[in-house]
Amino acid sequence: MARMKNVLRLTIPIICSSILMGCASTTQYVQLPDQSKPIEDPSKARIYVVRPTSFGAAVSMDVRDGDKIIGKTGANGYLCWEREAGQTEVVGKAENTSSLPVTAQEGMVYYIEQRVELGVMRARNRLTLLSEDEGKKKVGKCKPPKVAKK
């Protein structure tokens, strides 16, 4: 019994540190708009999906704008893109699928939080619309995405 306790004392910290070191990063597959401008193309809408927590750090979560894959969020990261005005559905995929309908208007900026929740096999996600002030604060505390080369 004492030997089992010693094995657990050694194994648990190793597993925990491995999980923390294996943090998923945020990767964006579409063009990242110029972040020094509120909106790059005034005929479009800008959308941010922000994941402002390190909870579930080892899991990346897919984000789509309708059928178009935008990228994968990681802990304390965000995605940002501009799209044509009109109705769309922003979709987050983890153990579950969460969707948020957005009526994108020209020149408007939308902030969406991708909340991480406990799942059965891996993390789950829930998308919620944020106010502009809350969204700016959360984006300001997160890292920009790595843009994947095409």
C-alpha positions, -999 to +999 in steps of 0.1 A: +000+000+000+028+024+009+045+017-025+012+025-043+011+059-025+046+067-035+039+059-071+008+081-071+028+110-055+053+108-084+028+102-112+002+128-104+026+158-106+041+145-138+007+142-154-004+176-143+028+193-155+025+175-189-011+188-193+000+224-185+030+222-208+008+209-236-013+240-240-031+244-273-023+277-291-047+298-312-044+294-349-063+314-375-067+301-411-082+333-426-066+368-429-062+386-396-073+422-400-051+451-390-055+453-352-045+489-351-077+499-368-112+494-353-123+480-387-102+475-418-130+475-444-160+497-434-183+478-458-178+446-436-184+436-400-156+425-377-160+395-354-138+385-325-141+351-307-122+353-275-113+325-251-100+344-220-092+315-197-065+289-192-092+263-182-091+235-207-057+247-219-047+214-235-078+215-258-081+235-290-116+243-302-127+249-338-145+280-348-165+285-380-184+313-396-212+294-413-195+267-433-161+286-434-135+274-409-119+304-392-094+287-369-089+270-336-089+288-302-065+279-274-062+292-239-061+330-235-063+336-272-087+351-297-096+349-334-106+380-355-119+383-390-140+405-412-170+393-432-197+406-455-228+421-438-257+397-434-270+368-413-245+341-402-240+316-375-207+315-355-201+279-345-177+265-318-168+228-319-154+209-289-170+178-273-202+196-282-212+221-308-223+256-298-237+281-322-246+318-320-267+335-347-252+370-357-268+396-380-236+413-391-240+449-400-215+470-420-189+488-399-199+470-367-177+450-344-190+419-325-173+402-295-181+366-287-168+347-258-161+310-261-167+297-226-150+265-216-170+240-196-164+205-182-173+177-206-174+139-203-144+131-225-129+165-231-139+202-227-172+216-239-178+251-252-206+277-251-206+309-272-221+341-258-223+376-272-204+403-251-209+440-249-182+462-267-166+472-234-165+437-220-152+423-253-124+449-256-112+441-221-111+404-227-094+407-261-068+430-245-059+403-220-054+376-246-028+367-272-034+372-309-036+341-331-009+326-351-019+329-387-014+296-406+004+299-439-017+289-469 
